[in-house]
Amino acid sequence: MSRRILIIGAGLTGLALANGLRRAEGVEVTVVEQAPVITEAGWAIALTGRHFDALRQLGLTPEELAADPFDRMVMFDPDTSAPVGVDARSGMIMSRSELQRWLWRPVGDLVRTGITPITAHDNGSRVEVTFSDGAGGEFDAVIGADGINSWTRRTVLGGPDFSYADSAVVRFKVPNTEGLDVVGSTSDGRLGYFLVDGGRAMHGMVFLPGVADNHRGRSLTELAEDFRGLRGPLRSLVDGMLTEPDSFYANINQVVADEWARGRIALAGDAAHAMSPRLGQGAGVGLEDAALLADLLTLPDLPVEAALTGYATIRRPLARHVQQRSHEATQRVGQRGAALGFGALAELRS
Ligand SMILES: Cc1cc2nc3c(=O)[nH]c(=O)nc-3n(C[C@H](O)[C@H](O)[C@H](O)COP(=O)(O)OP(=O)(O)OC[C@H]3O[C@@H](n4cnc5c(N)ncnc54)[C@H](O)[C@@H]3O)c2cc1C
């Protein structure tokens, strides 16, 4: 088999796909990345068993990654601080930067940084692409793994822009001064934490439902005011907020694209289905896209168009399901019992 494949974007999805494709004989992979240097933010990311399976399917060994496992989340009443439930939600928390570096290592030689595509034309037998450095090339398939603001989705396929998903989120990291060994959240889902760095730190999240940019100007100390009555494990998180650690504010946006593949061009990862991080699924669903794409594109007797159509037919409803559950869970934030909605994804656990 001889096949030339272009991946646009060296994020988690694009790099995962490059890993899966490079294993096949006769497949030539090029990845273009707009950033001159890969500088992924070091915030934590959650992956579940399904996502680990996808990494294995791509020929990787996720056990190599340093991760903090969790098997349940304890919910505390936001008014009384009493524990009111335990959600049997399990997964691994890891450094997003480390995950990206790990995915990069085996395929870094395939990545051309500081380059964007300018045009992509599917002539029926190849995709002709021109690049920002003046070069051009012909590819059997082009995969847009270029993130939430995807050029491939918007410009090449004429797809939609992202839309606001009714909440913002602030993330921060504070020392685990109390030596807590279980992850927790208020039962209304507004405040919660995972344990990271081998349990030495808490990765806190404040969800801010409402209009875009709501509370953007408030410091962590000011946001902590909303939780000043909390006692128990979440108290140490609130105390940590009062020390004003570095924090990261983001409006939560999502992408609902009806068309994932046309001819020899397809979308993967956030480009196809960016979703609320509420259930910690976005990156993992991109890894699952990559695993299926790699399998189908390396089947010697399957034409590229059929591989991409098959990929979109299988993956789109699954990703949409996870996206909808994530969106619904985001919309419930602030309501009593909202954080107990993680069970919504129980049927997807492997
Ligand atoms: C606050 C927050 C918390 C999250 N928490 C979790 C979590 O716990 N678990 C989870 O699974 N997911 C989580 N996610 C989602 C996760 O981060 C994303 O789903 C994931 O990073 C998407 O990877 P991607 O490779 O598809 O896109 P990206 O990471 O956006 O990568 C796209 C790449 O394409 C490049 N690019 C863009 N345009 C072009 C172009 N025209 N030419 C060349 N290159 C281009 C970009 O520079 C980038 O490197 C979270 C997201 C947010 C915002």
The ligand as an SDF file (V2000), in Angstrom:
LIG
                    3D

 53 58  0  0  0  0  0  0  0  0999 V2000
  -10.6720   23.9460   30.4740 C   0  0  0  0  0  0  0  0  0  0  0  0
  -10.6470   22.6530   29.7110 C   0  0  0  0  0  0  0  0  0  0  0  0
  -10.5270   21.4480   30.3850 C   0  0  0  0  0  0  0  0  0  0  0  0
  -10.5070   20.2340   29.7210 C   0  0  0  0  0  0  0  0  0  0  0  0
  -10.4260   19.0700   30.4210 N   0  0  0  0  0  0  0  0  0  0  0  0
  -10.4670   17.8810   29.7680 C   0  0  0  0  0  0  0  0  0  0  0  0
  -10.4120   16.6340   30.4680 C   0  0  0  0  0  0  0  0  0  0  0  0
  -10.3190   16.5680   31.6790 O   0  0  0  0  0  0  0  0  0  0  0  0
  -10.4470   15.4750   29.7440 N   0  0  0  0  0  0  0  0  0  0  0  0
  -10.5500   15.4910   28.3870 C   0  0  0  0  0  0  0  0  0  0  0  0
  -10.5760   14.4180   27.7740 O   0  0  0  0  0  0  0  0  0  0  0  0
  -10.5950   16.6730   27.6920 N   0  0  0  0  0  0  0  0  0  0  0  0
  -10.5630   17.8600   28.3620 C   0  0  0  0  0  0  0  0  0  0  0  0
  -10.6120   19.0370   27.6720 N   0  0  0  0  0  0  0  0  0  0  0  0
  -10.6850   19.0150   26.2240 C   0  0  0  0  0  0  0  0  0  0  0  0
   -9.3400   18.7780   25.5890 C   0  0  0  0  0  0  0  0  0  0  0  0
   -8.3780   19.6710   26.0630 O   0  0  0  0  0  0  0  0  0  0  0  0
   -9.5030   18.9190   24.1020 C   0  0  0  0  0  0  0  0  0  0  0  0
  -10.6110   18.1430   23.7210 O   0  0  0  0  0  0  0  0  0  0  0  0
   -8.2710   18.4150   23.3510 C   0  0  0  0  0  0  0  0  0  0  0  0
   -7.1140   19.1040   23.7130 O   0  0  0  0  0  0  0  0  0  0  0  0
   -8.4990   18.5660   21.8580 C   0  0  0  0  0  0  0  0  0  0  0  0
   -7.3790   18.0900   21.1640 O   0  0  0  0  0  0  0  0  0  0  0  0
   -7.2860   18.3460   19.6170 P   0  0  0  0  0  0  0  0  0  0  0  0
   -5.9400   17.8080   19.2270 O   0  0  0  0  0  0  0  0  0  0  0  0
   -8.4650   17.8060   18.9150 O   0  0  0  0  0  0  0  0  0  0  0  0
   -7.3430   19.9140   19.4570 O   0  0  0  0  0  0  0  0  0  0  0  0
   -6.2560   20.9870   20.0020 P   0  0  0  0  0  0  0  0  0  0  0  0
   -5.6450   20.5560   21.2690 O   0  0  0  0  0  0  0  0  0  0  0  0
   -6.9370   22.3160   19.9590 O   0  0  0  0  0  0  0  0  0  0  0  0
   -5.1430   20.9300   18.8880 O   0  0  0  0  0  0  0  0  0  0  0  0
   -5.3120   21.5010   17.6060 C   0  0  0  0  0  0  0  0  0  0  0  0
   -3.9320   21.8320   17.0640 C   0  0  0  0  0  0  0  0  0  0  0  0
   -4.0920   22.3120   15.7370 O   0  0  0  0  0  0  0  0  0  0  0  0
   -3.3030   23.4660   15.5570 C   0  0  0  0  0  0  0  0  0  0  0  0
   -3.9070   24.2460   14.4780 N   0  0  0  0  0  0  0  0  0  0  0  0
   -5.0500   24.9610   14.5450 C   0  0  0  0  0  0  0  0  0  0  0  0
   -5.3190   25.5280   13.3520 N   0  0  0  0  0  0  0  0  0  0  0  0
   -4.3070   25.1500   12.5290 C   0  0  0  0  0  0  0  0  0  0  0  0
   -4.0190   25.4150   11.1580 C   0  0  0  0  0  0  0  0  0  0  0  0
   -4.8420   26.1680   10.3910 N   0  0  0  0  0  0  0  0  0  0  0  0
   -2.9010   24.8780   10.6270 N   0  0  0  0  0  0  0  0  0  0  0  0
   -2.0650   24.1140   11.3840 C   0  0  0  0  0  0  0  0  0  0  0  0
   -2.2880   23.8400   12.6920 N   0  0  0  0  0  0  0  0  0  0  0  0
   -3.4040   24.3410   13.2380 C   0  0  0  0  0  0  0  0  0  0  0  0
   -3.3090   24.1370   16.9120 C   0  0  0  0  0  0  0  0  0  0  0  0
   -2.2280   25.0250   17.0690 O   0  0  0  0  0  0  0  0  0  0  0  0
   -3.2310   22.9280   17.8450 C   0  0  0  0  0  0  0  0  0  0  0  0
   -1.9120   22.5470   18.1190 O   0  0  0  0  0  0  0  0  0  0  0  0
  -10.6020   20.2420   28.3090 C   0  0  0  0  0  0  0  0  0  0  0  0
  -10.6910   21.4500   27.6090 C   0  0  0  0  0  0  0  0  0  0  0  0
  -10.7290   22.6450   28.3090 C   0  0  0  0  0  0  0  0  0  0  0  0
  -10.8540   23.9610   27.5360 C   0  0  0  0  0  0  0  0  0  0  0  0
  1  2  1  0
  2  3  1  0
  2 52  2  0
  3  4  2  0
  4  5  1  0
  4 50  1  0
  5  6  2  0
  6  7  1  0
  6 13  1  0
  7  8  2  0
  7  9  1  0
  9 10  1  0
 10 11  2  0
 10 12  1  0
 12 13  2  0
 13 14  1  0
 14 15  1  0
 14 50  1  0
 15 16  1  0
 16 17  1  0
 16 18  1  0
 18 19  1  0
 18 20  1  0
 20 21  1  0
 20 22  1  0
 22 23  1  0
 23 24  1  0
 24 25  2  0
 24 26  1  0
 24 27  1  0
 27 28  1  0
 28 29  2  0
 28 30  1  0
 28 31  1  0
 31 32  1  0
 32 33  1  0
 33 34  1  0
 33 48  1  0
 34 35  1  0
 35 36  1  0
 35 46  1  0
 36 37  1  0
 36 45  1  0
 37 38  2  0
 38 39  1  0
 39 40  1  0
 39 45  2  0
 40 41  1  0
 40 42  2  0
 42 43  1  0
 43 44  2  0
 44 45  1  0
 46 47  1  0
 46 48  1  0
 48 49  1  0
 50 51  2  0
 51 52  1  0
 52 53  1  0
M  END
$$$$
